[in-house]
């Protein structure tokens, strides 16, 4: 959704289109209700003896029944036929062997502290025909979906809409970041159109199908096990700023009733795929109510905060969504963006600082040039800097920045035409072998820092008693 106010300083994402075909419910964490047919929601109770219009009542639970009320998630779906009406599940043939749900498996994953970068994955041209499920592949992750703790980072490259099938992720929540091509996502709660520059979250257990209105498409996916995304606490920022709850949009009820013999449900379970057939569409929900729902968010609506006098703010100030752990301030996964914004800090190295982090950082680029990498980090590409692995601006960025000393280095400048993001986790991910062996991997990534030279300048001051001590670099001789 674009902003039509000419006085609004926020730049829209490139080629963002307005489509009024789909209507949404506004707010994150709200309890919603939606009817595709008036009068289809039961009044005053969840599961009456007979539901209106002869519908079935089905609850989808996103948390345990006894989770504290302020974190309890569930939705009641009123559908033409219940989800249980299907043939038995069987392992999918052919399987997708590039999906991982258990990162303790050392046959498929490797531990490495090396800085890693990948060039953009080429989107396959048909034939072969590759839909979202077949085009999904894991890059790295930690923990296990079986243990309900951990995360995975995937990417996708697809050229075909899902036709006659739907996908259900039993392992965790998906946060999808389109980079090329809009996604038209049909869920049990309704439809959402998600162009690049927006994100969409599909909670665990929802059945959904992905259509590709623009044809070949690619993007990024983070998956969290045993947790759900929420807005970060704002602390001293106050009551407003960063991502606003009202800018998150959930779909309105939509259904199809057609007889669909041979319709396939693809279920991801423990990182493996299973299929079951049924004779109807899973998108047969006529009405629903609850607070466990898919949602999307336009990243151009993010209100960034930054330093206004000196020094570089920590990237946590750009957190859009977080999946917390039991330890305060420590995230299972943060979703952080680096949007267009003003840079005004004086006497300050404005690009991101050099860093060794106890958290692990996976980065992607939706469009433009990332402020810390002049070359090599391309839209659709990715990088991984694991726990305590050094990283920071490349040689060109550093030299170009310090060369401005004495010039316009202290003048305000606006960072335009760029949108990068980061998945940051307290866990240490293992990397999939196929990602390490991929022809898209940039084996010369380390070279971007090799050119960093010493600028150290040190002159000893000589007095009557010889060289003066200038710090702790002089040996004591007794």
N, C-alpha and C positions, 0 to 999 in steps of 0.2 A: 504494500500500500504506500503510495507516494504522498509527499507533502506538497500541497498546492499553494501554500502561503509564501508569497515572494519575499517577505521579510524574515522568514525563518532561515537561520544560518546553517541548518543541518543539510549537508549534501545527500541527495538520494543515491542509492546504489545505481550503477550504470544499467540502462535498459530495463529499469523496473517498470512493469506494466500494471495498470489498474484493471482489475476484472471484477465487475459487480455481479457476476454469475453466482458467486458463492457468498453466503452470509455467515457471520461468525458471532460468537458470544465473547464478550470482552472481560478479561480478568484472569489472574493466576491464583489458584487456590480457592476459587469460588465454588459454591455448590450450585450447579446449573440444572435446568430442566428444559427439554426441547421436544416438540411434537412435529412430525411430518404430516400427521392427520389430526385435526382438532378433536379433542376428547379421547385421545388414545392413552393418556397417562392416567393411572388409577388415582383416585382422590382419597387422601387420608391414610393410605397404607401402601406397602410395597408389593405384597403378594396376595391379592384377594383370591377367593375361591375361583372366580371367573374374572379374568382381566378384560378390560374394554376391547371390543372388536375381535374377541377370540384370540388374543395374543398370549404368548408365554412370557412369564416373568423369569429373568435370569440375572443373578448378581455376579459382577466381576470385581473381585477383591484385589486391591493393590497393596494392602498391608494385612497383618493378622487382625482377627476380630478384636483383640484386646490391646492393640496399639493405642496409646493415649489419643484422646479425641482430636487434639490440635494437629496430629500427624496421621490420623486415620483416613484411608482413601478407599472408596468403593463407589461403584456406579450400578444402578439397576437398569437393565436393558429389557425392552418389551418388543419381542420379536415374533415373526410369523411362524418359525420353527426354531426349536432350541439347538444350541451348538452341538449337543451330544449326539445328534442324529447324523452319524457318519459311519463309514466302514472302519475296520481296525487300521491303526497306523503300522507302516512298514518303513524300513530304511529306504531313503530316496535313492533311486537309480536313474541316472548316475549321481553319485554324491558330489558335494562341493568339498574337496579335500583341502581347500585353503581357508577354512573357517576353524577357529580354535576357541574352546570354552574352558579349557583346563591348562593353565600355563605352567603347571608342574611337569608337564610332559616334555621331556628333554629330547624326544625323537623329532619333535616339530619346532621347538623353540631353543634359542641360544641366549645366554647372558653375555652382554658386551658393554663395556664403558665407552667404546669408540663413538665419536660424534658421527652421526649418520644423516645423509641427505639423499632425497630421491627427486629425480626429474618427473614432470607430469606423466602419468600413465596415458598412453594412447587409447582413445575410445575406440573399441572395435567397430569396424564397419561390417554391416550385414552382407552376405553371410560370413560367419555363423551368427545366429540370432541369440543375443544375450540379454536376459531381463535382469531386474534388480537383484534377485536371489542368486542367479548364476554369476553376476558381475561383482558380488560382494566378496572381499578377501581381507583377511586379518593381517595387520602389520606388526602389532605388539600387544602386550597386555600383562597382567599380573593377577594372581589369585585364581579362583575357580568358581564357575557358575554353580557347581554342585555344593560348594560350601557357602554360597550366598555372600561372598565377599570378594571384590576385585573389580577389574575393568578390562576392557579390550578397546583397541583402536582399529577400525577397519577403513577401507576405502572401497569405492564402487566405480565401475565403468560399464555402462549398459547402452544398448541400442534398440531395445524392444520393450514395449509395454507388457505388463502382466495381463494375460488374457486367459480366463478360465481357471485362475488360481489366485490364492491369497496366502500371505505369509503371516506367521504368528511366532513371535520370539518369546519362548518360555523362560529364557535365561535372564533377561534384564531389560532395562529401558534403552531405547535408541535415541540419540541426539544426532540428527542428520543435517549436514552442512552442504547444500548444493553448491558446486563451483561452476559447472557448465550445464545449462539446460534446466528449464523448469520441471518440477515434479508435481503431478496431480495425484494426490494421495487420497484414496477412498478408505475410510475406516468404519467401524461399526457405529461410530457417533456421527458420521457424515464425511463430507469432502473438504479438502484443503488444497489450495494452489500455492506452491512454495517455489518462488524463483531464487536464483542466486542473490545473495544479500539478505536472505531470510534463513531461519533455521526452523526445524520442526522436531518435536519430541513425541515419540510413540511409546507410551508406557508398556511395561511388561504385560504380555498376555493378550493385547489387542490384535485382532486380525485386520490386515490392511493389504492393499494392492497399490502398486506404483505404476502410473502411466507416464509416458514421456512426450508431452505436447511438442517439444522442440526437437525431437529425435535424439540422436546420441547424446548422452549425459554422463557426468562424473561428479564425484564429490567425496566427502569424508563422513565417517560415522564414529561416534564414541558410544560405548555400551557400558553400563554400570550394573554390577550384580549386588543385589541385596540392599539397594538404596534408591532414592528418587531425587530428582533435581528440585531445588528450591531457590528463591532469591537469597543473595547473601545479606547478612546483617550490614547495616550502614554505619554503625558506630558514630564517631564524632561528625561524620558527614551530615547526619540529621535524618529527617523524615523523608527527604526527597533526593533523587539523583540516581545515576546508573540506569538500570532497567526498571521501568515502572510497571507495576502489576497490571494496570489497565491496558497496556499495549500488547499483552499476550492474548491471542485469539484462539478459540476452540470452535469446532464445526457445529453446525445445526443438523438436526435429524434429517436423514435421507435414506430411502430404502429402495430396493428392487425386489420384485415378487416373481420374476420369470422362473420357469422350470429350467434347471441347468444340470442335466445329466453329465456325470463325469467331472464335476467341479472338484478341483484339487486343493486341499489345505496342506501347505508346507509348514511344518513346525520345527523350529530350531530348539534343540534340547541338549544341553551339555556340549554345545558347539557342533553337534551333528544334526543332519536334516532327516526328517521323517515325513511321509505323506499319507494322507487318507482322502478318500473320495466321498462325495455326497451329491445329492441331486438338486441342490438349491444354492443360491448365493449366500455367503455369510453376512452380506450387507442387507439383511432383512429386518433391521431394527427400525420400527415405526416411531418409537418414542423412547426417551431415556431421561434419567435424572441422577445426579451425583457429582462428586468432586474428583473422580479418577477418570481423566479425559486426555486425549491428545491435544496438543496446542502448537501454535507457531508464533514466531516473533520476528519483526522487521528490525534488523540490526541498525538501520539508520535512525531509529528512534532512541538509541542508547544515548544517555546524557553523560559524557565523560568528565572526569575530574582530573586535574593536573596541578603540578606546582606552579606558583605564580611569582616566585622570587628567585629561588636558587635550588639546585640539585634535581635529580631525576626521581620521579615517584616510582615506587615498586609496582610491578605489573598487576598485583592484586587489586589495585584501584580500578581496574578495567574488567572486573568479574561480572559476567552477565548472569550465570547460574552456577550453583555449587551443589555437590552431593557430599554432605558432611560425613565424618566418621564420629565415633563416640568421644573422641578427644577434641575439646574446643579449639577452633581455629585451624584444624588440620582436615584437609579435604581428601575424600576418596577420589574425587575428580572435580576440578574447577574448569568452567568454560570461560575463557578470557578473550577479549578482542582488542585489536589495535586499530581504531577507526580514524578517519580524518579528524583533526583537532588542531588547536593552536599550541605552539611551543613558544614560551616566553621567558623561561628561566635564564637569569643573567649569570655570566661567568661560570657557565655550566656546560659540561659535555652532554648535549641533548639526546643523542641516540642512546639506546639501552646500554647499560654499563656491562663491563666484563664480570662474569658471574660463575660461581660454583654453588649449586643449589642442593639442599637436602631433598627437594622435590624433583620429580622427573618431568620434562617438558617436551611435548610433541606439538609441532607447529605446522600450520597450513596457510596457504595464501589464496584468497578468493579472487582478488584482482589487484592490479597495481604493482608497486615495488615496496618491499618491506624496508623500513627505515634503517635496519642494522645490516642489511645485505645488499650491496650495490649490484652484485652479479650472482647468477647461479640459482637463486631461490625464486622459482617461477610460479605463476598462478597454476594451481593444480598439483604443485609439488609439495614436498613435506620434509621435515627434519625432526630428528630425535636427539635430545641432549639428556642423557640419563642422569640419575642421582650422582651428584658430586663431579660430573664431567664438566671441564671448563668450556665456556662458550662466550660469545660476545660479538661485537661488530667486526666485520672483515677489514682487511688492510685498507681498501679503497675508502670505505666509510670513515675509518679513523683518520686517515691522512687528509681527506677532504674537509672533515670537521675542524681539525686543529689548524688547518691552513687559513681559516676564516678569522683567526685571532688578529685583533687590530683592525678588522674590517667591520662587517655587519653581524658578527657572532652574537651580539647582545640584542639585535633587533627582533621583534616578534615575527615569527614565520608560521604559515599555515601549512600543515601536512594535508595534502589533497590526493584524491584519486587512489587511495589504497585501503585495503581491508584484509588484515591478517588476523589469525586467531591462534589460541593455544589451548590444548588439553593438558592440564597440570595435575599430577597425582603425588600423594605421599608414598605410594607403592613403587617398587622398582620393577619396571616391565622387562620381560624377556621378549626377544625379537624373533619373529618367525623366520625359518630358514629360507623360504622362498623370497622374503623381503630382502634378506642379505644377499641372495644370489640373483636378484632381479636385474635385468639389463638397464632398468631405470635408475638404479643406485649410482650416485655420483662418487666414484672411488677416489676422486681428487678433492673431495670437500675440504680436507685438512689444509690444502694449499692456500685457501683464502686467508689463513692467518699466518702462514710462513713468512710473508713479507713484512710483518710487524717488526720494526727495528727499535733499537734502544735510542731513546732521546735523552738519556740520563746525562746531566752536565754537573760536574763537581770540581770546584777549585778549592784546594786547601789554602788557608790563610796562614802565612808565616809571620811569626813575631820574633822578639828577641830570644825566646827560649826554643826556637825551632818550630816545626809544624804544630799547628794548634789542633787539639782534638775537636772533631766535627761530628761526633755522634758515636754510636755503638759499633762503627766499622773500624775502629782503631784497636789493634791488639794491645792488651795490657801486658807489660813486661816487668816482672818483679825481680 
